[in-house]
């Protein structure tokens, strides 16, 4: 190889932390434990976490994903996803005589509690987040008459409040830190007395994964983010990579979605994964890259994560009996534990 064409060493920068956060880990284990403990089917309202592979894997083990609580036959167990649900969903489950397991991430629950508290004190609550995202639907449902959604800085112009001295902002936990602060700044300009939540709502995992990508994007011409399209935090990682200076950034669910043309003229590739992505999917992308000459992997470490959450308390009870009792108590006919084949 002549000196002219010698390519600089091809290398991969691997972000740390990446992948599973504590809330996702807890939710996925909760589904697996429930299946072991109570047997299939376990109904899950909405995708337990926003990841195709995780959902498909759990379906094979006997989890049944439904969009609406009414789809679950009475006398069964329904689990609520990591994104949280509005209080009305708990009421639907009670009406449908279902035993429930709540796998809402504790950091999302914290935002729900803040919403309830500020609504009680009659504040106008400005919720920064993406319209239609499950987490936003759940949080808004805690106090619909007090909460209005602000979907980015452009939305600020149309926000109206009853009393500018009683306004607080909250946010979806999986947004980009920069985008949220941009919206907060715009809101503060409009409402100088705007109150910030007692603690920043953006979760530690979202923040840490974005920090690692910022460091990586400054050096990598290409960043590959492993994650699903409906995963808010994964989509944000792609945006953060581009803003940090990466020429291209792509979101893939699986290694076979990677395209060789992306590697043209690239010597450094950054790799990371969203908070609901199992490590095996990242390993497959690293393998794909190594087969194409990118064998040298360096870790880009932005933070240490040691946080874990204990499993939902309902997993310590016999929920099948509880579900049967709920049906019996009202003279229902549903037989618990039978799935409609």
Secondary structure, 3 states (H helix, E strand, C coil): CCHHHCCCCCEEEEEECCCCCHHHHHHHHHHHHHHHHHCCCEEEECCCCCCHHHHHHHHHHCEEEECCHHHCCCCCEEEECCCCCCHHHHHHHHHCCCEEEECCCHHHHHHHHHHHHHHHCCCEEEEECCCCCHHHHHHHCCCCCCEEEECCHHHHHHCCCCCCCCEEEEECCCCCHHHHHHHHHHHHHHCCCCECCCCCCCCHHHHHHHHHHHHHHCCCCEEEEECCCCCHHHHHHHHHHHHCCCCEEEEECCHHHCCHHHHCCCCEEEEEECCCCCHHHHHHHHHHHHCCCCCEEEEEECCCCCCCCCCCHHHHCCHHHHHHHHHHHCCCCCCCCCCCC
